[in-house]
Amino acid sequence: MPPSAIETNATCFPLSSRLTPPKDIETENRLSGSIPKSEEVPVSVVDQSSGRQEHDIGRLPERKIVNGTSRHPAFEDLPYGSKTDPKASAWGLWGPTDELGTSNYLTPEIISHASKEIQTGVVVPLNLPLDCPIVPMNPRRAPCEHEILAKGYANDDKIELNTQSSSHWDGLRHYPYQDEVNPRYYNGASQADISGPAANNRIGIHNAAQHGIVGRGVLLDWRTYAIQNNIKYSPFESHPIPLSELLTVAEEQKVIFEHGDILLIRSGWTEEYLKLSPEEQRQLSSREKREFVGVDASREMIKWHWDNGFSAVAGDTNAYEVWPPTKPWGVACHEVFLSGWGMPIGEVWDLEALAVKCKEVSRWTFFLTSMPLNLKGGVASPANVMAIF
């Protein structure tokens, strides 16, 4: 069967059966991090230079933060810096020379609090093998090649790979704001910083390696929700996941987000890819159109990510967001997350065993630790990630 015709086994999910958004406004506000006017926080900080009000995340209703608070501009006050900065960007929030972006949320206090998720010591790796997919979904990316160097007295490895060919992090050098004459990256970095005679290491992946991506992980198992609600879709076609369904999943899982959480969304892409024969996998990667399931890029979706203060996001699909991006708000999640906020995006993660474990223990939170490659000026990195329960 050609991949374009492949639907998910037994329950290939139709677009027409989505649930309506939650009607309980109080619940929706709790999950999204938004503040009903009747519950606005009386304590706030005003930036005297700009007049912007910055919400104190540690005091928001139904939100938790340990050992202190964090200043966090309201989404409506973005762009945070100059009015000429790109849409919804937060350049300058951590200073004009910052290279970490939302990883700054992962403070020692936040990490220490997240470590309390370790209760049994069970480790669940979240990485596909480096040679999986056998051919990357982006045809410009070469698959991993591994050679054993037999030296007679010992053996070495030689590996050649694109850092985004398997489970990986998109770093801050990957995807700039697109609709600009001179596209800009996080905190105003330019293509000249990344390649060419004046290239330097600004906003390279080595910054994430030296800081680590470590904190509380949260899995939203949208895949299981879709099956249970007979939502028909193919993970290999462009299917946008709306915010209303993520809110419902979070509510059913009894998830309350915390500042600095690392959000993971399971869409079923990896599960269905691994069911294909090698020939079907090759056909999938050679399609003219690259289409994948993922979150939509609506204003409400992007705002929800900002309001919850996620430090990073990841999924089992190829772009986290639906691909190609529909841009109902004029920008893709990649543009805002990577280049607006400096938020890493994890892609092609293996979330299958994680979903099983979460269901087994009825807990969708865990300690997550990832150490990207310490590659100066790198664009991306294998995820090298695990969850610990």
Secondary structure as GFF3:
##gff-version 3
##sequence-region A 1 389
A	DSSP	three_ten_helix	3	5	.	.	.	ID=ss1
A	DSSP	three_ten_helix	15	17	.	.	.	ID=ss2
A	DSSP	alpha_helix	25	32	.	.	.	ID=ss3
A	DSSP	three_ten_helix	37	39	.	.	.	ID=ss4
A	DSSP	beta_strand	44	46	.	.	.	ID=ss5
A	DSSP	beta_strand	53	56	.	.	.	ID=ss6
A	DSSP	three_ten_helix	57	59	.	.	.	ID=ss7
A	DSSP	beta_strand	71	73	.	.	.	ID=ss8
A	DSSP	three_ten_helix	75	77	.	.	.	ID=ss9
A	DSSP	three_ten_helix	101	105	.	.	.	ID=ss10
A	DSSP	alpha_helix	108	114	.	.	.	ID=ss11
A	DSSP	three_ten_helix	115	117	.	.	.	ID=ss12
A	DSSP	beta_strand	123	125	.	.	.	ID=ss13
A	DSSP	beta_strand	145	150	.	.	.	ID=ss14
A	DSSP	beta_strand	155	160	.	.	.	ID=ss15
A	DSSP	beta_strand	168	170	.	.	.	ID=ss16
A	DSSP	three_ten_helix	186	188	.	.	.	ID=ss17
A	DSSP	alpha_helix	191	194	.	.	.	ID=ss18
A	DSSP	alpha_helix	206	211	.	.	.	ID=ss19
A	DSSP	beta_strand	213	220	.	.	.	ID=ss20
A	DSSP	alpha_helix	222	228	.	.	.	ID=ss21
A	DSSP	beta_strand	240	241	.	.	.	ID=ss22
A	DSSP	alpha_helix	243	252	.	.	.	ID=ss23
A	DSSP	beta_strand	262	265	.	.	.	ID=ss24
A	DSSP	alpha_helix	269	273	.	.	.	ID=ss25
A	DSSP	alpha_helix	278	285	.	.	.	ID=ss26
A	DSSP	beta_strand	294	295	.	.	.	ID=ss27
A	DSSP	alpha_helix	299	308	.	.	.	ID=ss28
A	DSSP	beta_strand	312	315	.	.	.	ID=ss29
A	DSSP	alpha_helix	333	334	.	.	.	ID=ss30
A	DSSP	pi_helix	335	340	.	.	.	ID=ss31
A	DSSP	beta_strand	345	347	.	.	.	ID=ss32
A	DSSP	alpha_helix	352	361	.	.	.	ID=ss33
A	DSSP	beta_strand	365	370	.	.	.	ID=ss34
A	DSSP	beta_strand	380	382	.	.	.	ID=ss35
A	DSSP	beta_strand	385	388	.	.	.	ID=ss36
###
